[in-house]
Amino acid sequence: MFDVCDETRFRVGVELSTMADFGTDPSDDASASATSHRDLAVERTRLARERTTLAHVRTGFSSFLFGVALYRLFVGDATDTLGLLFVGIGMFFLVTGGASYLSSRRRLRRVLSELEGR
């Protein structure tokens, strides 16, 4: 009879044998490994930059739409002022998010060109 313990032992055995085989290929040399690590680091940096930009855009649009909703749905001087304030905050986040993206893109290109020049 096949029970959960046998299945767990089988899975652990397969995972351990897979882990033991990892990185034992004799054709791997240090330069290929360094290149792949650098490529992975560049990809992580690019993805982090995209997440930051998307967070700015999401916050900007949320603030902007909240401000429009306050301005249009509620009547009163205080809500009008607060709505316009949130619209301004949303625009600020959108502009600073775009500026941050462009700045980090220039910085990343400069660092990559310095690394490739070595």
N, C-alpha and C positions, 0 to 999 in steps of 0.2 A: 504494500500500500504506500502511496506517495503522500506525504504529509507536508505541512508548512516548514518544518525544520529541515527536511531534505531539500526543499526548494530554496530555502535561504542559504544553506551550505553550498548548493550548486551555484547560486548567483554570486556569493562571496568568492568562491573558487574561480569563477570566470573573471570577476573583476580583478582579483589578485594576479591572475595569469596575464591579463591585459596590461595591468600596471607594471608587471615585471618586464614585459616586452617593450614598454615605452622608452624611447630614447636609446635603444641598444643597437641601432642600425650603424654599422661601421662606416657607411658612406657619408654620414653627417660630419661636417667639419665646422670649426669654430666660426668661420666667416659667414657661412650659410645660416648658422644659428643666430649670429649677431644681426644679420640683415633681417631675418624674420622677426626677431625681437623688436628691432627698430620699426619695422613695418607695422607690427601690432601696436607699438606705442603711438605711432602717428595716427593709426585708426582710432585708438582710444581717445586721443586728444581731439580728433575731428568730431567724434560722436559726443564728447562732453561739450564741445562748442555748440553743436546743434541743439543739445538739450537746454543749454543756457539760453540760446536765442529763442527757442520755442517757449521757454518759461517767461521770457520778457514779452513775447507776443501774446501768450495766453493771459498774462496779468494785465497787459495793456487793453486787450479787447474786453476783458471782464470789467475792468474799471470804466472803460468808455461806455459800454452798454448799460452798466449800473447807473452811471450818470445820466444817460439819455432816459432811462426808465424813471428815475427820480424827477427829472425835469418835465417829462411829458405826462406822467401819471398822477402826480400830486400837485395841488395848487397851494401856492404860498411863496413868500419871499425867501424863507429859510430853505425850503426844498429846492427852489430854483437855484439859489446860490450853491447849495451842496451838490446838486446835479451838475452844474457847470464846473465845480471843483473836481468832481470825479471824471468828467470828460477831459479836463486838462491833465489830470494824473494819468489817465489812460494814454493820451497822446504823448506824454512825457516818457512813459514806459516803452511805447512803440519806437520813438525816436532814439532813446538811449539803447534799446535792444539792437536796432540797426547799426548804430555807431559802434557798439561793443562787438558785433559780428565782424564788421569791416576791420576794426582794429586788431582783433585776434587773428583774422585771416592774414593780414599783413605780417604780423609777428610770427605766425606759424611758417609762412613762406620764407621769411628771413632766417629763421632757425634751421629749417630744412636745407636751405641753400648753403648755410655755414657747415652743416653736418656732411653734406655731399662734397664740399670742397676739401675736406680733410683727407 
